[in-house]
Amino acid sequence: MSETEAIHLLTKEYSLVLAATQEDFQAVKKLRNDIISHNYPELDPQEIEPYLFSQDDEQSFIYLLRHQTTNKYVGTVRIFFINGYTPIQQIPMQKDFHVTNIDYLVKNVPFCEISRGALIHNITDYKHYSQLKLRTMLTYGLMVATRINFILYPYTMVFSIMESSLHRILKRQRVNFEQIGEPVNHYGTRIPFAIERQKLLIETENTMGQITRYYLKELCKNPEALWKFVDNNPYLKRSDIHLDRICQLFKEYGDDVDISLLLEEAVNIEA
């Protein structure tokens, strides 16, 4: 998969949307319900209900992946964050999956956990792509959404608890999470991982940098939805989000502004 190929798919055929309105959040609930009902048919509606929207979601950025032609949402991912204002001070892998001995990784706020990343099962065919290739590229798109968020908000660490199959897909995209605990059993075996935010951004620059810049530039043109989301969230301030500085960098350095400037530090990027 080339980044050029992915850019066309994820900007022309599909688009990434930050859930910011009540309509968006209803779409998140419907999407999660469809995915969980299909993946776990043994669950009844009462068992599914707590997973559709919770207090954790009020402390999160949630992104949706939308099919442009049909205007149908096909995927979603959540970035649960902790800062000095948030009422919940443990990430889901600690409080829900009981992953222990990671206090040394959660000393400095803000930090976050990627969770609830999933695609629907019945995705419309695209060109000559196999369903496997299409789903891999759309999974890549959900990871791009998190990368955009990580540039906007300077977390210290990024956590995620996932199946080994997803970890292998992300490794191929140069997302090099490191295992930080023993596997846990929750509707299958899941493994806790973590990575420094800056390390993730640097190592994925060659595979995701161009499409990340596309969406950041779009945000510079139309920032209203993001600012509305921030203003309505009691745990965020505009000063937390670095969009204004990023937009200024695009003005000063053009479309190919270096990742070192976006991260406000000198870094070396291997080819």
Secondary structure, 3 states (H helix, E strand, C coil): CCHHHHHHHHHHHEEEEECCCHHHHHHHHHHHHHHHHHHCCCCCHHHHHHHHCCHHHHHEEEEEEEECCCCEEEEEEEEEEECCCCCCCCCHHHHCCCCCCCHHHCCCCCEEEEEEEEECCCCCCCCCCCHHHHHHHHHHHHHHHHHHHHHHCCCCEEEEEECHHHHHHHHHCCCCCEECCCCEECCCEEEEEEEEHHHHHHHCHHHHHHHHHHHHHHHHHCCHHHHHHHHHCCCCCHHHCCHHHHHHHHHHHCCCCCHHHHCCCCCCCCC
